[in-house]
């Protein structure tokens, strides 16, 4: 079986082929990295939203995002509890604190959550085991997936707690005991997380009041429709509080990072630039190949081959370049995803959907470049070549 004519022409110039594959692979790598960081931005930003156990959330409309929330009255929470579909409510206290690394003495901002004693509103690995002892005075649990700056140099929080037991350190210049840990993860706005009881949280923030909360969580009776209850509560409660379903809460946070900050735009722009770079490289390669083989294309036209057949050779080359260039880019991105995930604790994973989308984008990019390159072939007059 003869090899496709497009492939025969490509391999006739191995150096040119290698340059084209490197360029396309780089473009694929750039696109995958930009899309990966963009997805990690959104996925990590809503980790807390997804791990909290609730059906409806109350949040201040003045709050920009979860890390810097504004307060509202706890009375709104108990007003919401008067709805027949609401079975349980919980106030949540959230604000960044200053954490002192017990090994290095360096201080760093850490997100701090406070729950009322006995509440099990956080559904994340390891939290249920440590939750009962958080009611002890000045006792907290730390996210074991926090950034390395919270851990001993060259070590990890998990191994340090397993080897030495509870740790003593300072948070907001108050001595506390880190009794254990759980697994949550970092985000672009959160380097680490500390969880404790509401009483301990208020000791860390003595200027805060118990009646002023940053987040209210509601659980509904089985069978209750969250959207219906949300609309009913929104009509009853004052405008100083937002009433959101879980999906609403997640969408609001995602929208902030996507539109209100330049980060989402930067990653999207980077992916577009990767496409443009790849398209230019493929076009240059194909245009050079077409120019070099104009006499051969003219001969094919002269002996009766249609313009579509001749153009198909160029498009075939574009498709081959797209597939062959995609594979090294995919492998390179997989390796870099692992390195970046290990360094940042961000959820960087090449999903089948993302890999498929980038493959289609690569083939589309090469097809566009091929279409631009064949314009010269379509206008070719055999008489002009000879």
Phi, psi and omega per residue, in radians:
X1 nan 2.201 -3.099
X2 -1.290 2.554 3.101
X3 -1.243 2.619 3.094
X4 -0.974 2.484 -3.091
X5 -1.050 -0.647 3.127
X6 -1.081 -0.729 3.126
X7 -1.175 -0.660 3.130
X8 -1.066 -0.719 3.124
X9 -1.196 -0.668 -3.131
X10 -1.141 -0.791 -3.073
X11 -1.329 -0.181 3.077
X12 -1.173 -0.430 3.084
X13 -2.088 1.390 -3.031
X14 -1.075 -0.616 -3.139
X15 -1.182 -0.761 3.105
X16 -1.103 -0.688 3.112
X17 -1.112 -0.756 -3.140
X18 -1.088 -0.738 3.120
X19 -1.094 -0.729 3.140
X20 -1.116 -0.753 -3.123
X21 -1.172 -0.657 3.084
X22 -1.111 -0.763 3.136
X23 -1.124 -0.772 3.130
X24 -1.173 -0.725 3.107
X25 -1.045 -0.703 3.098
X26 -1.119 -0.737 3.122
X27 -1.089 -0.758 3.109
X28 -1.091 -0.759 3.112
X29 -1.041 -0.783 -3.134
X30 -1.109 -0.764 3.142
X31 -1.107 -0.806 -3.118
X32 -1.116 -0.681 -3.141
X33 -1.180 -0.730 -3.136
X34 -1.152 -0.780 3.117
X35 -1.172 -0.610 3.117
X36 -1.147 -0.785 3.109
X37 -1.161 -0.626 3.112
X38 -1.125 -0.774 3.115
X39 -1.160 -0.685 3.109
X40 -1.114 -0.628 3.079
X41 -1.009 -0.878 -3.098
X42 -1.252 -0.727 -3.112
X43 -1.134 -0.743 -3.109
X44 -1.292 -0.527 -3.100
X45 -1.144 -0.435 -3.072
X46 -1.931 0.331 3.118
X47 -1.027 -0.813 -3.134
X48 -1.136 -0.730 3.141
X49 -1.024 -0.662 -3.085
X50 -1.425 -0.514 -3.083
X51 -1.504 -0.340 3.054
X52 -1.239 2.533 -3.075
X53 -1.757 1.774 -3.062
X54 -2.806 2.892 3.021
X55 -1.934 -0.600 3.134
X56 -2.373 2.467 3.118
X57 -2.057 2.481 2.997
X58 -1.864 2.314 -3.033
X59 -2.567 2.587 3.138
X60 -1.266 2.352 3.079
X61 -1.151 -0.294 3.111
X62 -1.464 -0.150 3.134
X63 -1.332 2.286 3.140
X64 -1.401 -0.903 3.077
X65 -2.667 3.103 -2.892
X66 -1.155 -0.469 -3.053
X67 -1.332 -0.520 -3.128
X68 -2.153 1.143 -3.065
X69 -1.398 2.653 3.007
X70 -1.638 2.828 -3.062
X71 -1.626 2.789 2.951
X72 -2.553 2.929 -3.020
X73 -1.283 2.410 3.088
X74 -1.122 -0.292 3.119
X75 -1.084 -0.517 3.110
X76 -1.093 -0.591 3.134
X77 -1.158 -0.744 -3.111
X78 -1.374 -0.429 2.984
X79 -1.157 -0.707 3.112
X80 -1.144 -0.530 -3.130
X81 -1.157 -0.320 3.107
X82 -1.255 -0.197 3.088
X83 -1.253 2.364 -3.081
X84 -1.096 -0.382 -3.132
X85 -1.481 -0.223 -3.111
X86 -1.546 2.097 -3.104
X87 -1.740 -0.439 -3.103
X88 -2.742 2.615 3.110
X89 -2.378 2.735 3.112
X90 -2.613 2.259 3.004
X91 -1.422 2.517 3.093
X92 -2.214 2.289 3.120
X93 -1.819 2.196 -3.070
X94 -2.379 2.287 2.988
X95 -3.034 2.611 3.090
X96 -1.191 2.478 3.049
X97 -2.152 2.975 3.113
X98 -1.776 2.031 -3.063
X99 -1.805 2.331 3.090
X100 -1.733 2.098 3.081
X101 -1.135 2.068 -3.052
X102 -1.183 -0.260 -3.120
X103 -1.676 -0.655 -3.067
X104 -1.867 -0.308 -3.090
X105 1.392 -0.049 3.134
X106 -1.278 2.549 -3.124
X107 -1.913 2.466 -3.060
X108 -2.613 2.586 3.120
X109 -1.218 2.386 3.125
X110 -2.389 2.376 3.124
X111 -1.262 2.311 -3.030
X112 -2.179 2.211 3.138
X113 -2.014 2.441 3.074
X114 -2.190 2.274 3.095
X115 -2.049 2.657 3.037
X116 -1.093 2.590 -3.086
X117 -0.963 2.311 3.077
X118 1.535 -0.201 -3.122
X119 -1.297 2.389 3.105
X120 -2.055 1.139 -3.038
X121 -1.728 0.000 3.132
X122 -1.970 2.025 -3.088
X123 -1.852 1.521 -3.140
X124 -2.552 2.602 -3.048
X125 -0.948 2.251 3.064
X126 1.614 -0.242 -3.046
X127 -1.286 -0.706 -3.118
X128 -1.054 -0.594 -3.114
X129 -1.228 -0.584 -3.064
X130 -1.658 -0.293 -3.018
X131 -0.994 -0.746 -3.063
X132 -1.041 -0.526 -3.071
X133 -1.578 -0.014 3.129
X134 -1.276 -0.211 3.093
X135 -1.330 -0.230 3.080
X136 -1.153 2.557 -3.080
X137 -1.100 2.372 3.088
X138 0.974 0.753 3.101
X139 -2.165 2.424 -3.109
X140 -2.527 2.923 3.036
X141 -2.122 2.542 -3.073
X142 -2.031 2.590 3.077
X143 -1.226 2.050 -3.110
X144 -1.229 -0.242 3.095
X145 -1.683 0.295 3.082
X146 -1.162 2.901 -3.120
X147 -1.095 2.735 -3.086
X148 -1.041 -0.347 -3.133
X149 -1.112 -0.305 3.112
X150 -1.618 -0.084 -3.041
X151 -1.870 2.970 3.058
X152 -1.157 2.588 -3.136
X153 -0.971 2.196 3.119
X154 1.323 0.037 -3.116
X155 -2.178 -2.902 -3.138
X156 -2.308 2.719 3.094
X157 -1.088 -0.692 -3.099
X158 -1.098 -0.798 -3.141
X159 -1.204 -0.623 3.135
X160 -1.147 -0.748 3.121
X161 -1.191 -0.637 3.135
X162 -1.196 -0.593 -3.071
X163 -1.497 -0.702 -3.017
X164 -1.905 -0.163 -3.113
X165 1.401 -2.801 -3.093
X166 -0.970 2.511 -3.113
X167 -1.915 2.569 3.074
X168 -1.926 2.239 3.139
X169 -2.616 -2.912 3.140
X170 -2.180 2.431 3.017
X171 -2.285 2.145 -3.034
X172 0.917 0.711 3.110
X173 1.123 0.316 3.069
X174 -1.995 2.323 -3.118
X175 -1.271 2.225 3.107
X176 -2.340 2.895 3.101
X177 -1.943 2.183 3.037
X178 -1.542 1.796 -3.006
X179 -1.477 -0.313 -3.110
X180 3.107 -2.910 -3.080
X181 -2.557 3.017 3.101
X182 -2.520 3.074 -3.114
X183 -2.060 2.087 3.102
X184 -2.278 -1.058 3.113
X185 2.027 2.825 -3.090
X186 -1.654 3.071 3.042
X187 -2.588 -3.083 3.110
X188 -1.191 -0.340 -3.136
X189 -1.945 -0.133 -3.087
X190 -2.273 2.070 3.108
X191 -1.556 -0.429 -3.127
X192 -2.890 2.842 -3.097
X193 -2.368 2.403 3.079
X194 -2.105 2.338 3.137
X195 -2.155 2.384 3.126
X196 -2.637 -3.061 3.100
X197 -1.363 2.856 3.121
X198 -1.067 -0.686 3.134
X199 -1.085 -0.796 3.130
X200 -1.161 -0.645 3.121
X201 -1.087 -0.745 -3.130
X202 -1.198 -0.464 3.042
X203 -1.226 -0.571 3.109
X204 -1.275 -0.440 3.139
X205 -2.173 1.310 -3.041
X206 -1.115 -0.298 3.122
X207 -1.498 -0.054 3.124
X208 -1.628 2.731 -3.128
X209 -2.016 2.543 -3.126
X210 -1.059 -0.526 -3.095
X211 -1.337 -0.239 3.137
X212 -1.816 1.938 -3.084
X213 -1.989 2.839 -3.130
X214 -1.797 -0.355 -3.098
X215 -2.693 2.416 3.064
X216 -2.118 2.313 -3.112
X217 -1.979 2.414 -3.124
X218 -2.218 2.396 2.987
X219 -1.919 2.490 -3.068
X220 -1.903 2.796 3.090
X221 -1.168 2.662 3.135
X222 -1.017 2.324 3.130
X223 1.574 -0.202 3.134
X224 -1.262 2.437 3.135
X225 -1.524 2.014 -3.091
X226 -1.010 -0.669 -3.118
X227 -1.142 -0.695 3.123
X228 -1.152 -0.791 3.127
X229 -1.130 -0.686 3.099
X230 -1.004 -0.853 -3.121
X231 -1.113 -0.650 -3.141
X232 -1.178 -0.751 3.141
X233 -1.207 -0.676 -3.140
X234 -1.085 -0.577 3.112
X235 -1.303 -0.484 -3.082
X236 -1.550 -0.632 -3.033
X237 -1.487 2.692 3.103
X238 -1.110 2.937 -3.095
X239 -1.338 0.002 -3.127
X240 -1.470 0.203 3.119
X241 -2.552 2.460 3.042
X242 -1.623 2.416 3.079
X243 -1.959 2.052 -3.018
X244 -2.357 2.484 2.942
X245 -1.289 3.009 3.107
X246 -0.985 -0.804 -3.126
X247 -1.105 -0.692 3.112
X248 -1.081 -0.755 -3.095
X249 -1.117 -0.759 3.128
X250 -1.162 -0.759 -3.134
X251 -1.110 -0.632 -3.139
X252 -1.139 -0.753 3.128
X253 -1.157 -0.738 3.133
X254 -1.107 -0.717 3.141
X255 -1.097 -0.625 3.117
X256 -1.070 -0.871 -3.091
X257 -1.230 -0.449 -3.096
X258 -1.448 -0.630 -3.019
X259 -2.058 -0.615 -3.062
X260 -1.458 -0.249 3.083
X261 -2.088 2.732 -3.134
X262 -1.373 -0.099 -3.003
X263 -1.132 -0.869 3.138
X264 -1.052 -0.693 3.118
X265 -1.119 -0.718 -3.103
X266 -1.089 -0.780 -3.136
X267 -1.164 -0.681 3.092
X268 -1.131 -0.751 3.119
X269 -1.096 -0.678 3.107
X270 -1.081 -0.696 3.104
X271 -1.139 -0.704 3.111
X272 -1.119 -0.712 3.111
X273 -1.107 -0.653 3.078
X274 -1.056 -0.723 3.092
X275 -1.092 -0.760 -3.126
X276 -1.133 -0.736 3.131
X277 -1.068 -0.812 3.136
X278 -1.102 -0.728 -3.127
X279 -1.102 -0.713 3.139
X280 -1.133 -0.744 -3.132
X281 -1.093 -0.844 -3.124
X282 -1.096 -0.740 -3.139
X283 -1.062 -0.772 -3.132
X284 -1.095 -0.720 3.140
X285 -1.136 -0.837 -3.092
X286 -1.198 -0.666 3.121
X287 -1.108 -0.729 3.106
X288 -1.115 -0.685 3.133
X289 -1.177 -0.742 3.121
X290 -1.080 -0.788 -3.132
X291 -1.077 -0.652 -3.112
X292 -1.233 -0.532 -3.045
X293 -1.899 0.391 3.112
X294 -1.016 -0.736 3.097
X295 -1.044 -0.718 3.134
X296 -1.131 -0.739 3.104
X297 -1.116 -0.665 3.104
X298 -1.107 -0.660 3.106
X299 -1.115 -0.762 3.122
X300 -1.063 -0.717 3.115
X301 -1.156 -0.675 -3.071
X302 -1.179 -0.575 -3.107
X303 -1.571 0.098 2.968
X304 2.007 -0.041 3.109
X305 -1.259 2.485 -3.072
X306 -1.310 2.774 3.049
X307 -1.018 -0.588 3.125
X308 -1.108 -0.651 3.129
X309 -1.153 -0.791 -3.120
X310 -1.143 -0.744 3.117
X311 -1.130 -0.578 3.131
X312 -1.081 -0.534 3.096
X313 -1.092 -0.750 -3.130
X314 -1.183 -0.748 3.121
X315 -1.145 -0.580 3.072
X316 -1.115 -0.729 3.082
X317 -1.071 -0.734 -3.137
X318 -1.078 -0.730 3.138
X319 -1.153 -0.718 3.129
X320 -1.120 -0.753 3.108
X321 -1.082 -0.699 -3.133
X322 -1.088 -0.810 -3.113
X323 -1.194 -0.823 -3.104
X324 -1.177 -0.624 3.121
X325 -1.316 -0.466 -3.132
X326 -1.171 -0.688 -3.029
X327 -1.081 -0.894 3.097
X328 -1.115 -0.580 3.088
X329 -1.129 -0.697 3.105
X330 -1.133 -0.770 3.128
X331 -1.136 -0.719 3.110
X332 -1.116 -0.710 3.118
X333 -1.153 -0.663 3.114
X334 -1.062 -0.724 3.141
X335 -1.187 -0.764 -3.128
X336 -1.214 -0.587 3.066
X337 -1.007 -0.795 -3.137
X338 -1.088 -0.759 3.128
X339 -1.132 -0.776 -3.114
X340 -1.183 -0.681 3.131
X341 -1.124 -0.701 3.127
X342 -1.168 -0.590 -3.094
X343 -1.418 -0.512 -3.014
X344 -1.986 -0.245 -3.045
X345 1.093 0.408 3.078
X346 -1.555 2.636 -3.109
X347 -1.347 1.350 -3.129
X348 -1.748 1.872 -3.123
X349 -2.481 2.357 3.055
X350 -1.423 1.862 3.130
X351 -1.444 2.689 3.091
X352 -0.995 -0.662 3.131
X353 -1.096 -0.777 -3.135
X354 -1.174 -0.701 3.115
X355 -1.089 -0.707 3.127
X356 -1.171 -0.708 3.133
X357 -1.108 -0.741 -3.135
X358 -1.190 -0.609 3.063
X359 -1.080 -0.788 3.103
X360 -1.111 -0.688 3.105
X361 -1.108 -0.689 3.141
X362 -1.152 -0.783 3.114
X363 -1.126 -0.698 3.087
X364 -1.113 -0.718 3.106
X365 -1.059 -0.782 -3.131
X366 -1.221 -0.652 3.111
X367 -1.106 -0.709 3.101
X368 -1.099 -0.778 3.120
X369 -1.107 -0.705 3.106
X370 -1.120 -0.691 3.128
X371 -1.111 -0.684 3.092
X372 -1.178 -0.624 -3.091
X373 -1.280 -0.521 -3.055
X374 -1.438 -0.066 3.109
X375 -1.028 -0.604 3.128
X376 -1.227 -0.596 3.120
X377 -1.211 -0.713 -3.122
X378 -1.128 -0.571 3.136
X379 -1.514 0.033 -3.024
X380 -1.196 2.285 3.021
X381 -1.936 2.010 -3.107
X382 -0.911 -0.576 -3.111
X383 -1.142 -0.538 -3.138
X384 -1.295 -0.510 -3.128
X385 -1.262 -0.672 -3.108
X386 -1.763 nan nan
